[in-house]
């Protein structure tokens, strides 16, 4: 889909969210996110155009940004786009009443939360691990586990950096109250391992009480590979 016209209210919502979230991420976000954020240079006052995003991200990592009218793309479709290194951003913007927390991913989440990371080749490599495993999975249980592992790492994970806990997940980056709760130590934190995450029910429509902490992006890749590699190898062996 080509670029579309957003309303004045939607641009204003973007500007307000951007103004609220930037000081928070500067203080508490992972250095990886901030490195990508500084490279991407999102506009503060208006929703970025697709042309802008695709002038920055494909040269950096080979990923392309694609807009969709769908508000919540289902996982099978999502991972087919992922497999082509295409990142979907929705045209939906949260209403003003949900400025500080929205249960549904909106374009502010998709763009502000996710896209800075897609300026970093080693982060793109992390994301590129998911689709091959998801598409090779043979049972609903395997697919659910893969989604759950994504949810508690790239969407809602924390990371240890220089002895401090920083915010890593994109769903936290774009959400005001939940970001503050996560950053200021008000939740329960557990080490990110396959076993810890598999034992936990995914929370979709309320804020999290339990979060998982990675030691580094490399540790996360190693941990994910422990679950993903056998699935991918089994499919290859056919
Ligand atoms: Fe997301």
Boltz pocket constraint, residues with backbone or C-beta under 6 A from the ligand:
constraints:
  - pocket:
      binder: B
      contacts: [[A, 105], [A, 109], [A, 110], [A, 114], [A, 155], [A, 170], [A, 171]]
      max_distance: 6.0
